[in-house]
Amino acid sequence: MSDRLSSTLLRTCVAPEGRFLFGVHQPNFAVANLRSGEYLQPLGLTTDGTVCLNTANFPPGDVDEPSADWIYEIPNPFPFRGTTYIGRTWAERAAANLTRIAIPGRPPVSLTRALRDHTREAEADDLICRLPRPLQLALAATSTDPDDLIPLAHASCDFQSDPQTCQPLGLIYRTEPSGAQRAVIHDEQLFDAVANNPHLPDLYKEVMVLRPGTQGQSEIVGECRRPGSHVFEYLRRNSYIPWGHYAANMAPDAVRYAAGALTPDDVAAMRHLYYQRTYERTARMLHMPVSVRRRELGVEELEVLRQQILAALSQDPNRPLAFNATLWGWNYGFDYAPNGYRLHASHQQIHQQYALVPATVSAQDGQPLPAYACGDQIQEFIQSYQRAHGRPFFDCYLQAIAANRRMDGRADRPASLVVHQDEHVLLFAPKAQTSQWELQLMTRLAAGNILEADAAVRASLDQALLKAMQALTGLGATMITVIEFSKRFDDADRDQRLLYSFLPRLPESPGAFSEAQLRWINGHYPEDFAAACRLKLAQWSD
């Protein structure tokens, strides 16, 4: 079997000789006309007064299409992630003008100012509180005027206020039959929408959602301080993730609602808590508990602990670990549609979530079943790739990225997929983007999880994570999901690389039947998207 054919059967665009494979559809076809009636109607008038008819919709005979738009078909490097389709006509427009790769910024919105000439201040506040609920949700999500948002906040919940200044001091709580104290919230969706609006005054944000305890009784079991930065680690006991998870949230004295406000220290602090919790829990599983309490581990202490864990695992590679994989994710951004549909999962400040994944889960009959971790799918595929081609997949993938050529074959336009790189990591636009604006971050050398990533690699990962968010938000992305694909701690395979996928949600891509089939529709070449990201990063540097 030829390399080209076997790569196709594995459904990957990465050929074993270290280059990308993709297909080109050049459609031409004839269509039999089976319509029985004629339904010609005027559509209106042209600008010169001529009647505009729908004649084109009702051809008299068969339809012949000698040359429809070309469509590129690119199998994802990882078959379980589907296939990307790029329309050449759309992509050529973007290639000719990279500024088309952008989401326009939201304009200023103020209902209060619009009403100012017609009402008094108290009347405007009362009108906002009496708006139909869909309009309240729309205003809560889109207004840039605190004078709109404050009355919406008061409509959503009950505040304890300073009798002199009328400024909020806290929320009003009621005692539930169970004895639990719950904030008096009249409209959860409105509460969430207004509390997540960056233009709400910080004092209201703190009282509504940022002060520890406003979101429940989740214990704070870690914190990390950096100059000008402060992050809390919350334990989520009763989690949708089995066995609980942790959330690294910006603390109330370090308000961050947008990626543009994030500092390198912010990202390093959030990630430090992830590394620290993972290493501490793994060390306990290996019966080498960490004696540190009531303080964070320093970077050097963390690195020593990591090396001790690796040494213990290497001495007994068959030692079973009850939890042997990481789960890490970042939901950035929040929005509600006026009809109440929640458009993204994040809430209350920038935060990241993480957990350990068990090796197995018990079936009904008590027999162990493999527990799911998304990195396992990469491991299964790269083993198949090695068997088929006799070459490690990630070596081929890195080679293909380095040797990339434009899909349109042009030599006068950017050809690189790389957005940022150093000696440890590579941030790039994948050849087959699953989100139209997907970026990926990958370790260059053999580090398949954060246990195998030393301090220098971790620092490079942290820096590149921030750069990816800066590039994407610079292009206008406001809602981004970031996920980690990692290998199991007790997997000895040295091919798998630690991989992060950045998946922006775009206004015109709601996720419909195409995406449900893992068919990803795109309107630009990946090389041009990488170029647009590099331009935005250059602006950040300036």
C-alpha positions in Angstrom: 0.0 0.0 0.0 1.4 3.4 -0.9 2.1 6.0 1.8 -0.4 8.3 0.2 -3.2 5.7 0.2 -2.5 4.5 3.7 -2.5 8.0 5.1 -5.9 8.6 3.4 -7.2 5.4 5.0 -6.1 6.7 8.4 -7.9 9.9 7.6 -5.1 12.3 8.5 -3.5 15.1 6.5 0.0 14.3 7.8 1.9 12.1 5.4 4.8 10.0 6.8 7.3 11.9 4.6 6.5 15.0 6.7 4.1 17.0 4.5 0.4 17.8 4.4 -2.1 16.0 2.2 -5.5 17.5 1.2 -8.0 17.0 -1.6 -9.5 19.5 -4.0 -13.1 19.2 -5.2 -13.6 20.8 -8.7 -17.3 20.3 -9.2 -19.0 20.2 -12.6 -22.4 18.6 -13.1 -25.7 18.6 -14.9 -29.1 18.7 -13.1 -32.3 17.4 -14.7 -35.2 19.9 -14.3 -38.1 18.1 -12.7 -40.2 21.2 -11.8 -43.7 21.3 -13.2 -44.8 24.9 -12.8 -43.7 28.5 -13.6 -43.8 30.9 -10.7 -42.3 34.1 -12.1 -42.9 37.2 -9.9 -41.5 40.6 -9.6 -39.1 41.1 -6.7 -39.2 44.9 -6.7 -37.4 47.5 -8.7 -33.7 48.1 -9.5 -32.2 51.4 -8.7 -32.9 52.7 -12.2 -36.6 51.8 -11.9 -36.6 48.6 -13.9 -38.7 45.7 -12.7 -36.6 43.0 -11.0 -37.9 39.5 -11.8 -37.1 36.1 -10.2 -36.4 34.6 -13.7 -33.1 33.1 -12.7 -34.9 30.8 -10.2 -37.0 29.1 -12.8 -34.9 27.9 -15.7 -36.9 26.5 -18.6 -34.7 23.4 -19.1 -32.0 21.3 -17.4 -29.2 23.1 -15.5 -25.6 22.7 -16.5 -22.8 23.8 -14.2 -19.4 23.5 -16.0 -17.2 24.9 -13.2 -18.6 25.4 -9.6 -16.5 26.8 -6.8 -13.5 24.7 -5.8 -13.7 23.2 -2.3 -10.6 22.0 -0.4 -11.0 19.0 1.8 -8.4 18.6 4.5 -8.6 15.6 6.9 -7.8 16.7 10.4 -4.4 15.5 11.6 -6.3 13.6 14.3 -9.1 11.5 12.6 -11.5 11.8 15.6 -11.7 15.5 15.0 -13.3 15.3 11.5 -12.5 17.1 8.3 -12.3 20.8 7.3 -13.7 22.2 4.0 -12.4 25.5 2.6 -14.3 27.4 -0.1 -11.7 28.8 -2.6 -13.7 31.9 -3.5 -14.1 32.9 0.1 -10.5 32.1 0.9 -9.2 34.1 -2.0 -11.1 37.2 -0.8 -9.5 36.8 2.7 -6.0 36.2 1.2 -6.3 39.5 -0.8 -7.3 41.4 2.3 -6.3 40.0 5.7 -8.3 42.6 7.5 -11.4 40.5 6.5 -10.2 38.0 9.1 -11.8 40.0 12.0 -14.9 40.4 14.1 -16.0 44.0 14.4 -15.8 45.4 17.9 -19.1 46.1 19.6 -20.3 49.7 19.4 -21.1 51.7 22.6 -24.6 51.1 23.8 -26.5 53.3 26.3 -30.3 53.3 26.7 -30.0 55.8 29.5 -28.4 58.4 27.1 -31.0 57.8 24.5 -33.7 58.5 27.1 -32.0 61.4 28.7 -33.7 64.1 26.5 -37.1 62.6 27.2 -37.1 61.5 30.9 -35.7 62.3 34.3 -33.0 60.0 35.7 -35.3 58.2 38.1 -37.8 57.7 35.2 -35.1 56.2 33.0 -34.1 53.8 35.8 -37.7 52.8 36.3 -38.2 52.3 32.5 -35.2 50.0 32.3 -36.5 47.9 35.2 -39.9 47.6 33.4 -38.5 46.6 30.0 -39.7 43.2 28.6 -37.3 40.5 29.9 -35.8 39.8 26.4 -34.9 43.5 26.1 -33.4 43.5 29.6 -31.2 40.5 28.8 -30.1 42.2 25.6 -29.2 45.4 27.4 -27.5 43.5 30.2 -25.2 41.7 27.7 -24.5 44.6 25.4 -24.7 47.9 27.2 -21.5 49.8 27.8 -23.1 52.3 30.2 -23.0 51.7 34.0 -26.1 53.8 34.3 -28.0 51.1 32.3 -26.4 48.2 34.2 -26.9 49.4 37.8 -30.7 49.4 37.6 -30.6 46.0 35.9 -28.4 44.7 38.7 -31.0 45.9 41.2 -33.8 44.3 39.2 -32.0 40.9 39.3 -31.4 40.7 43.0 -31.7 42.3 46.4 -28.8 44.4 47.8 -27.7 45.5 51.2 -26.9 49.1 50.6 -25.1 51.9 52.5 -27.9 54.2 53.8 -25.7 57.3 53.2 -24.1 56.6 49.8 -26.6 54.0 48.5 -23.6 52.0 47.4 -23.9 48.2 47.7 -22.4 46.5 50.7 -23.5 43.0 50.1 -26.5 40.9 49.0 -29.6 40.0 51.0 -29.7 36.3 52.0 -32.6 34.1 53.0 -32.5 30.9 55.0 -33.6 27.8 53.1 -35.5 25.0 54.8 -32.2 23.0 54.7 -30.6 25.8 56.7 -28.4 27.0 53.9 -28.1 30.7 53.2 -29.0 31.7 49.6 -28.9 35.1 48.0 -32.2 36.6 47.0 -31.9 36.5 43.2 -35.1 37.3 41.2 -33.8 36.4 37.8 -30.7 34.1 37.5 -30.1 34.8 33.8 -30.3 38.6 34.2 -28.1 38.3 37.3 -25.5 36.4 35.3 -25.7 38.6 32.2 -25.3 41.9 34.1 -22.6 40.5 36.5 -20.5 39.4 33.6 -20.7 42.7 31.8 -17.2 44.4 32.1 -18.8 47.8 32.3 -20.7 47.1 35.5 -18.8 49.0 38.3 -16.3 46.8 40.1 -18.0 47.3 43.4 -21.2 45.7 42.0 -19.1 42.9 40.5 -17.5 42.2 43.8 -20.7 42.1 45.8 -22.6 40.0 43.2 -20.1 37.4 42.2 -16.4 38.1 43.0 -16.3 38.1 46.8 -15.5 34.6 48.1 -18.8 33.0 49.3 -21.1 34.8 46.8 -21.0 31.7 44.6 -21.5 29.2 47.4 -19.4 27.5 49.9 -16.7 26.1 47.7 -13.5 26.1 49.8 -10.5 28.1 48.8 -7.6 25.6 49.1 -4.8 27.5 47.3 -3.8 30.9 46.2 -1.0 32.4 44.2 0.3 36.0 44.4 2.5 37.7 41.8 3.3 41.4 41.5 -0.1 43.0 40.8 -1.8 39.6 40.5 -3.8 37.4 42.8 -5.5 34.1 42.1 -7.6 31.9 44.3 -8.0 28.1 43.9 -11.5 26.9 44.6 -12.4 23.3 45.2 -15.6 22.2 43.5 -16.6 19.1 45.5 -19.9 18.2 43.8 -18.8 18.7 40.3 -20.0 17.7 36.9 -16.5 16.2 36.6 -16.4 12.9 38.5 -14.3 13.2 41.7 -14.5 17.0 41.7 -12.4 19.7 40.1 -10.5 22.9 40.9 -11.0 26.4 39.6 -8.2 29.0 39.5 -10.1 32.3 39.7 -8.8 35.8 39.6 -9.3 37.2 43.1 -11.5 40.2 43.9 -8.4 42.4 44.2 -7.3 41.6 40.7 -10.4 42.1 38.5 -9.9 40.7 35.0 -12.8 40.4 32.6 -11.0 40.5 29.3 -7.8 39.0 27.9 -6.5 42.4 27.2 -6.3 43.0 31.0 -4.4 39.8 31.6 -0.7 40.0 32.5 1.9 37.3 32.1 1.9 37.0 35.9 -1.9 36.4 35.9 -1.5 33.5 33.5 1.6 32.2 35.3 -0.3 32.2 38.6 -3.4 30.4 37.3 -1.2 27.8 35.7 1.1 27.5 38.7 -2.0 26.4 40.8 -2.7 23.8 38.1 0.8 22.4 38.2 1.0 22.5 42.0 -2.3 20.7 42.6 -1.5 18.0 40.0 1.9 17.4 41.4 0.7 17.4 45.0 -2.1 14.9 44.3 0.1 12.6 42.3 2.8 12.7 45.0 0.2 11.6 47.6 -0.8 8.7 45.3 2.8 7.6 45.3 3.0 7.8 49.1 5.3 10.8 49.1 3.0 13.4 50.5 4.0 17.1 50.4 4.5 18.5 53.9 3.9 22.2 52.8 0.7 23.7 54.2 -0.8 27.2 54.1 1.5 28.5 51.3 2.2 28.0 47.7 5.2 25.9 46.5 7.9 28.0 44.8 8.8 27.3 41.2 12.0 25.5 42.2 10.2 23.5 44.9 7.6 22.5 42.3 10.4 21.4 39.9 12.1 19.3 42.6 8.7 17.6 43.3 8.1 16.9 39.7 11.5 15.2 39.3 10.8 13.1 42.4 7.5 12.0 41.0 9.1 11.0 37.7 11.8 9.1 39.5 9.3 7.2 41.5 7.3 6.3 38.4 10.4 5.2 36.5 11.5 2.9 39.4 8.1 1.1 39.3 6.6 1.7 35.9 3.8 -0.9 36.6 2.7 0.8 39.8 -1.1 1.5 39.4 -2.2 5.1 39.7 -5.9 5.5 40.6 -5.8 8.9 38.8 -3.4 9.0 35.9 -4.4 11.9 33.5 -5.2 15.6 33.7 -8.2 17.5 32.6 -7.6 21.2 32.0 -9.8 23.8 30.3 -10.5 27.5 29.9 -13.9 29.0 29.0 -13.2 32.6 28.2 -16.0 35.0 27.7 -19.8 35.0 28.4 -22.9 36.0 26.6 -26.7 35.5 26.6 -29.0 35.8 23.6 -32.2 37.9 24.3 -34.2 34.7 24.1 -32.3 33.3 27.0 -30.0 31.0 25.2 -26.6 30.9 26.9 -23.9 31.3 24.3 -20.8 30.4 26.3 -20.0 28.7 29.6 -17.7 31.1 31.4 -18.8 33.4 34.3 -17.4 35.6 37.0 -14.0 36.7 36.1 -11.4 34.9 34.0 -10.7 31.5 35.4 -9.4 28.1 34.4 -10.5 24.6 35.6 -8.6 21.4 36.1 -8.9 18.0 37.6 -7.4 14.5 37.6 -9.1 11.8 35.6 -9.2 8.2 37.0 -7.7 5.3 35.1 -10.9 3.3 35.4 -14.6 3.5 36.4 -16.6 0.6 37.8 -19.3 -0.9 35.6 -22.7 -2.0 37.0 -21.3 -5.5 37.6 -18.2 -4.2 39.4 -15.8 -4.8 36.5 -13.5 -1.9 35.6 -14.1 0.1 32.4 -11.5 2.6 31.0 -12.4 6.1 32.2 -12.5 8.7 29.4 -9.8 11.3 28.8 -9.6 13.2 25.5 -5.9 12.7 25.1 -6.5 8.9 24.9 -7.8 9.4 21.4 -4.6 10.9 20.3 -2.7 8.0 21.8 -4.8 5.4 20.0 -4.3 7.2 16.7 -0.6 7.7 16.9 -0.1 4.0 17.7 -2.0 3.2 14.5 0.1 5.7 12.6 3.3 4.1 13.9 2.1 0.6 12.9 1.1 1.8 9.4 4.1 3.9 8.6 7.0 3.0 10.9 7.4 6.6 11.9 6.3 8.6 15.0 3.3 10.7 14.1 4.4 13.9 15.9 7.8 13.8 14.2 6.0 13.8 10.9 3.6 16.5 12.1 6.3 18.9 13.2 8.1 18.3 9.9 5.0 19.0 7.9 4.4 22.3 9.8 8.0 23.4 9.2 7.8 22.5 5.5 4.3 23.8 4.9 3.3 25.2 1.5 0.2 27.3 0.8 -2.9 25.5 -0.2 -3.4 27.7 -3.2 0.2 27.1 -4.4 1.1 30.8 -4.5 4.6 31.9 -3.6 3.8 35.6 -3.2 1.8 35.2 -0.1 2.6 34.0 3.5 3.3 30.3 3.7 4.0 29.8 7.4 1.4 28.3 9.8 3.5 29.4 12.9 2.2 32.3 15.0 4.8 32.1 17.8 7.6 29.7 18.7 10.6 29.3 20.9 12.9 26.3 21.7 10.2 24.6 23.7 6.8 25.2 22.1 5.0 26.0 18.9 1.9 28.1 18.5 0.3 27.6 15.1 -2.8 27.6 12.9 -3.6 23.9 12.2 -3.9 23.0 8.5 -7.4 21.7 9.2 -9.1 24.2 11.7 -12.1 22.8 13.6 -13.1 26.2 14.7 -12.7 28.7 11.8 -10.2 30.5 14.0 -8.6 27.5 15.8 -5.0 27.8 17.0 -3.0 25.0 18.5 -0.1 25.0 21.0 2.3 22.0 21.1 5.5 21.1 22.9 8.4 20.6 20.5 10.1 17.8 22.3 8.8 14.7 24.0 6.5 16.1 26.8 3.1 14.5 26.6 1.7 15.8 29.9 2.6 18.4 32.6 4.6 15.8 34.6 7.0 15.5 31.6 7.2 19.3 31.2 10.1 20.9 33.1 10.1 24.5 34.5 11.3 26.0 31.2 8.7 24.2 29.1 6.0 25.2 31.6 7.1 28.8 31.4 7.0 28.7 27.6 3.5 27.1 27.6 2.2 29.8 29.9 3.7 32.6 27.7 2.3 31.0 24.6 -1.2 30.6 26.1 -1.3 34.3 26.7 -0.1 35.1 23.2 -2.7 32.9 21.7 -5.5 34.7 23.6 -4.0 38.1 22.7 -3.9 37.2 19.0 -7.5 35.8 19.0 -9.0 38.6 21.0 -7.1 41.1 19.0 -8.9 39.8 15.9 -12.2 40.3 17.8 -12.9 36.9 19.4 -14.9 37.4 22.7 -15.7 33.7 23.5 -13.0 31.1 23.3 -12.8 27.6 24.7 -9.3 26.1 25.3 -8.7 22.4 26.0 -5.7 20.3 26.7 -4.9 16.9 25.1 -2.5 15.1 27.2 -1.3 11.5 27.7 -1.6 9.3 30.7 1.1 9.6 33.4 1.9 5.9 33.3 2.2 5.8 29.5 5.8 5.2 28.4 5.2 6.3 24.8 7.6 9.2 24.0 6.0 10.3 20.8 2.9 12.1 22.1 3.2 15.8 22.6 1.2 18.0 25.0 -1.3 19.8 22.9 -3.7 22.7 23.5 -6.5 23.7 21.1 -8.0 27.2 21.1 -11.5 27.2 19.8 -13.2 30.7 19.3 -16.9 30.9 18.8 -17.7 33.0 15.8 -21.0 35.0 15.3 -21.9 33.3 12.0 -21.0 29.7 13.2 -23.6 28.5 15.6 -22.7 24.8 15.3 -25.3 23.1 13.1 -25.7 19.9 11.1 -22.2 20.3 9.4 -20.4 20.6 12.7 -22.5 17.8 14.3 -20.9 15.6 11.6 -17.5 17.0 12.3 -17.5 18.8 9.0 -15.8 22.1 9.6 -16.6 24.9 7.1 -13.9 27.6 6.7 -13.6 30.8 4.6 -9.8 31.4 4.6 -6.6 29.5 4.1 -4.8 28.6 7.4 -1.7 30.3 6.2 -3.6 33.6 6.0 -5.1 33.2 9.4 -1.6 32.6 10.9 -0.4 35.8 9.2 -3.4 37.7 10.6 -2.5 36.4 14.1 1.1 37.4 13.7 0.1 41.0 12.8 -2.0 41.2 15.9 0.8 39.9 18.1 3.1 42.5 16.6 0.6 45.2 17.6 0.6 43.9 21.2 4.4 44.1 21.2 4.2 47.7 20.0 
